[in-house]
Amino acid sequence: MYQCSKYNNKLNVSSNKIKELRTKNHLSLSGLSTKLALMGIDIPKPSLHKLETGKRVLKDYELYALSHIFKVPIEELLDEFITELKNEDVI
């Protein structure tokens, strides 16, 4: 099986923000899965849970769809990662 690279022991850098925004918007995992399905993106509830815990890779089109659903710029979903890079003077 293909082994993906991890960053801070997670397969995506948006996991915390996705959960935060889902909770803030009073969406269940099932509700978010339904909203994504209406956009043509199939992410079942168990896979969303894996996304939020950093145990699943987040695809670029899924990142865009989540930013659209939560009505935030993509950069907000990447905020922790961007802040970390700035703190380390990488960017």
Secondary structure, DSSP 8 states (H G I E B T S, - for coil): ------BTTBS-S-HHHHHHHHHHTT--HHHHHHHHHHTT----HHHHHHHHTT-S---HHHHHHHHHHHT--HHHHTHHHHHHHHHTT--
